[in-house]
Amino acid sequence: MRHLRARLALTTAAVVAAGLALSACGASSNPTVAASTPAGSASGATTSVVIGSADFSESQILAEVYAAALNAKGIKATTRPNIGSREVYLKAIQDGSVDIVPEYTGSLLNYLDKTATAKAPDEVYAALGKAVPTGLVALDKSAAEDKNSIVVTKDTAAKWSLTQIGDLVAHQAEIVVAAPPEFQTRVQGLPGLKDVYSFVPKDFRPLKGQAVVDALVNGQAQAANVFSTDPSILANGFVTLADPKALFGSDNVVPLVRKDKNSAALAAALNAVSAKLDTATLTKLVSQVDVDKKDAVAVAKAWVASVGLG
């Protein structure tokens, strides 16, 4: 389970009644997913769209990136930021208030299908293609993910030759883990680290927010749990340890689009964004907005232009 964020809110009976039907959709350019090749919008070429976002800055940045890429291809795109939680923006895209929202494969899949067990990126994406509500389509996923991660300082990584979570086991008698309190009991926390990687740290420091980062920087902890695009990773030069056994699952950024707006030109533009976007890049974009206090629209346009999409 991930930390509490707007995009992780649980579905309610009211939302289900509003129309979150779980049914398969579309065809895909990815052979494992029937999702991303457009059958053409209802009126042929798409000329304009409204892109919504959730109520956190990363989602808003992604919406502006999509808008910049589409505008560059002659599709008039406007944004409707800060709509709210997943319940709210999914209802908005289904009723046509917005046409596109940035989503996260694992979180959306688990929201739509509580029995889902897929963890690897392609498996999650394939399962999501079958679970998205009627009338919507998930385009190509990007390599960028925002999920739980374990990070260490550069010095610690160099001293113990750490590259993946399993490498911590050899030094567990010396390691204190800093993380939010719930990490102590959640499956995607200390119990999972023990079951999946046989890693049992010397001690656990239940902390929140900046205190987790401070504990790692100050040496009060040797490993910490933060989100994979947290600006503190870039600001402090932390090393994110690989999770080859997918304890934290997969949560790739993916555009969720109304089928009646999914023209070939629109899909090509957004799939091109996904092809260029990775976790390190997304972390930098978030850092520019949240830490450097730059305008999200300007940051998005600059990146899209820098990778040849604008």
BELURQUI-V680032 format. One record per residue. N is the residue number from 1. SS is DSSP state (H for helix, E for strand, L for the rest). PHI is phi in whole degrees, -180 to 180 (* if undefined). OMEGA is omega in degrees with one decimal (NA if undefined). Layout:
((N	SS	PHI	OMEGA) (N	SS	PHI	OMEGA))
This chain:
((1	L	*	-178.8) (2	L	-92	174.9) (3	L	-60	180.0) (4	L	-69	173.5) (5	L	-145	-176.5) (6	H	-58	-173.9) (7	H	-76	-178.6) (8	H	-105	-178.1) (9	L	-62	-177.6) (10	L	-79	178.8) (11	L	-69	179.0) (12	L	-121	-178.7) (13	H	-61	-179.9) (14	H	-64	180.0) (15	H	-69	177.7) (16	H	-61	179.4) (17	H	-63	-179.9) (18	H	-73	172.3) (19	H	126	177.7) (20	L	-84	178.8) (21	L	-74	-177.8) (22	L	-99	-179.9) (23	L	-146	-176.8) (24	L	-72	178.7) (25	L	-154	162.6) (26	L	61	174.7) (27	E	-122	-173.5) (28	L	-137	173.8) (29	L	-76	174.4) (30	L	-86	-174.3) (31	L	-63	-178.2) (32	L	-90	-174.5) (33	L	-133	174.0) (34	L	-91	-173.4) (35	L	-143	-160.5) (36	L	-109	176.1) (37	E	-85	-175.2) (38	L	-71	173.8) (39	L	-90	-177.8) (40	L	100	179.0) (41	E	-71	-175.6) (42	L	-60	-176.8) (43	L	-111	-179.0) (44	E	89	-177.6) (45	L	-67	177.0) (46	L	-81	-178.4) (47	L	-107	-179.8) (48	E	-153	179.0) (49	E	-146	171.7) (50	E	-116	-177.3) (51	E	-109	179.2) (52	E	-96	175.5) (53	E	-147	176.4) (54	E	-75	-174.4) (55	L	-95	169.8) (56	L	-144	-166.6) (57	H	-63	-178.5) (58	H	-60	178.6) (59	H	-63	179.4) (60	H	-66	177.0) (61	H	-63	179.5) (62	H	-62	177.3) (63	H	-61	179.1) (64	H	-70	175.7) (65	H	-64	177.9) (66	H	-60	-179.3) (67	H	-63	-179.6) (68	H	-63	-179.0) (69	H	-66	-179.9) (70	H	-71	178.0) (71	H	-60	179.1) (72	H	-65	179.7) (73	L	-100	175.3) (74	L	87	175.7) (75	L	-100	-176.2) (76	E	-67	-177.6) (77	E	-122	173.1) (78	E	-118	-177.4) (79	E	-115	174.6) (80	E	-126	-173.0) (81	E	-78	168.1) (82	E	58	-179.2) (83	E	-67	-178.7) (84	E	141	-176.5) (85	L	-75	-178.6) (86	H	-59	178.3) (87	H	-54	-174.9) (88	H	-74	-174.9) (89	H	-76	173.7) (90	H	-69	176.2) (91	H	-64	-179.4) (92	H	-65	-179.2) (93	H	-74	179.1) (94	H	-76	179.8) (95	L	-90	175.6) (96	L	88	176.5) (97	L	-65	172.6) (98	L	-133	-176.5) (99	L	-110	-175.8) (100	E	-143	168.8) (101	E	-140	171.7) (102	E	-73	-179.1) (103	E	-132	-178.6) (104	E	-130	-168.0) (105	H	-56	-175.8) (106	H	-68	-179.4) (107	H	-64	179.3) (108	H	-67	179.0) (109	H	-60	-178.6) (110	H	-67	175.3) (111	H	-69	-176.2) (112	H	-82	-177.0) (113	L	-135	-176.2) (114	L	-68	-179.4) (115	L	-97	-176.1) (116	L	-62	-179.8) (117	L	-122	-177.8) (118	L	-63	-179.7) (119	L	-129	-178.5) (120	L	-66	-174.6) (121	H	-51	-177.7) (122	H	-68	178.7) (123	H	-68	178.3) (124	H	-63	-179.2) (125	H	-63	178.5) (126	H	-64	179.6) (127	H	-67	179.4) (128	H	-64	179.2) (129	H	-59	179.6) (130	H	-91	-173.4) (131	H	-101	-176.0) (132	L	-62	-177.5) (133	L	-61	177.1) (134	L	-55	179.2) (135	L	94	178.6) (136	E	-120	179.9) (137	E	-144	174.8) (138	E	-94	177.7) (139	E	-78	-176.2) (140	E	-60	174.3) (141	E	-78	175.0) (142	E	-97	174.6) (143	E	-78	-178.1) (144	E	-69	177.0) (145	E	-131	170.0) (146	L	-128	-176.4) (147	L	-150	175.6) (148	E	-60	177.0) (149	E	-150	174.0) (150	E	-110	179.9) (151	E	-122	175.8) (152	E	-136	176.1) (153	L	-75	177.5) (154	H	-60	-179.4) (155	H	-64	179.4) (156	H	-66	179.3) (157	H	-62	-179.6) (158	H	-71	-177.1) (159	H	-62	-175.6) (160	H	-109	-180.0) (161	L	53	-177.3) (162	L	-91	174.6) (163	L	-130	179.5) (164	E	-139	-174.5) (165	H	-57	-179.2) (166	H	-60	-180.0) (167	H	-68	-179.5) (168	H	-70	-174.3) (169	H	-57	-177.4) (170	H	-64	-176.4) (171	H	-124	-172.6) (172	H	-62	179.2) (173	H	-69	-179.8) (174	H	-112	-170.2) (175	L	-106	169.6) (176	E	-106	179.6) (177	E	-103	175.0) (178	E	-104	-178.4) (179	E	-168	174.3) (180	L	-58	-175.4) (181	H	-52	-176.6) (182	H	-66	-180.0) (183	H	-63	-177.1) (184	H	-69	-174.4) (185	L	-120	-177.1) (186	L	-76	178.2) (187	L	-59	175.6) (188	L	-88	-179.1) (189	L	-157	-178.6) (190	H	-59	177.7) (191	H	-59	178.9) (192	H	-69	177.4) (193	H	-60	178.5) (194	H	-71	-175.7) (195	H	-71	-173.5) (196	H	-89	-175.3) (197	H	-115	-176.7) (198	L	58	-179.5) (199	L	-103	178.2) (200	L	-126	-175.9) (201	L	-69	176.9) (202	L	-60	-177.8) (203	E	-156	179.7) (204	E	-129	178.2) (205	E	-112	179.1) (206	E	-77	-176.9) (207	L	-136	179.5) (208	L	-131	172.1) (209	L	55	-176.5) (210	H	-61	-179.4) (211	H	-62	177.2) (212	H	-65	179.3) (213	H	-64	-178.9) (214	H	-61	179.9) (215	H	-62	179.5) (216	H	-72	-179.5) (217	H	-64	-176.0) (218	L	-85	178.0) (219	L	83	176.4) (220	L	-77	174.7) (221	L	-141	179.6) (222	L	-106	176.5) (223	E	-149	-177.4) (224	E	-145	177.2) (225	E	-104	175.7) (226	E	-138	174.6) (227	E	-71	-171.1) (228	L	-67	176.7) (229	L	-111	179.7) (230	L	-60	-179.3) (231	H	-58	-179.5) (232	H	-64	179.8) (233	H	-64	179.6) (234	H	-71	-176.3) (235	H	-63	-176.5) (236	H	-107	179.8) (237	L	67	178.9) (238	L	-65	176.3) (239	E	-105	177.4) (240	E	-86	-178.7) (241	L	-80	-179.8) (242	E	-64	-178.5) (243	L	-121	-173.0) (244	L	-64	179.9) (245	L	-95	173.8) (246	L	55	173.5) (247	L	-56	-176.7) (248	L	-92	176.8) (249	L	67	-179.8) (250	L	-132	179.7) (251	L	-143	-178.8) (252	E	-73	175.9) (253	E	-68	-177.5) (254	E	-147	175.2) (255	E	-78	174.2) (256	E	-104	-168.3) (257	E	-130	171.1) (258	E	-67	-178.9) (259	H	-61	-177.2) (260	H	-74	175.1) (261	H	-112	-171.4) (262	L	-87	176.5) (263	L	-76	179.4) (264	H	-61	-178.7) (265	H	-67	179.1) (266	H	-65	-179.9) (267	H	-61	-179.7) (268	H	-63	-179.2) (269	H	-66	-178.7) (270	H	-74	176.2) (271	H	-66	176.6) (272	H	-66	174.7) (273	H	-62	-179.4) (274	H	-60	-179.8) (275	H	-67	-177.7) (276	H	-96	-170.2) (277	L	-93	173.7) (278	L	-127	-174.8) (279	H	-64	179.9) (280	H	-62	179.2) (281	H	-65	179.9) (282	H	-62	177.1) (283	H	-59	179.4) (284	H	-65	179.9) (285	H	-64	178.8) (286	H	-64	-180.0) (287	H	-64	179.4) (288	H	-62	-178.2) (289	H	-85	-173.9) (290	H	-80	-176.7) (291	L	-98	-178.0) (292	L	-82	177.2) (293	L	60	175.7) (294	L	-84	179.6) (295	L	-71	-176.2) (296	H	-61	179.5) (297	H	-63	-179.6) (298	H	-65	179.1) (299	H	-62	-179.5) (300	H	-63	-179.8) (301	H	-62	-179.2) (302	H	-64	-179.1) (303	H	-68	-179.8) (304	H	-57	177.2) (305	H	-67	-176.3) (306	H	-66	180.0) (307	L	-102	174.0) (308	L	78	-179.0) (309	L	-106	-176.6) (310	L	-127	NA))
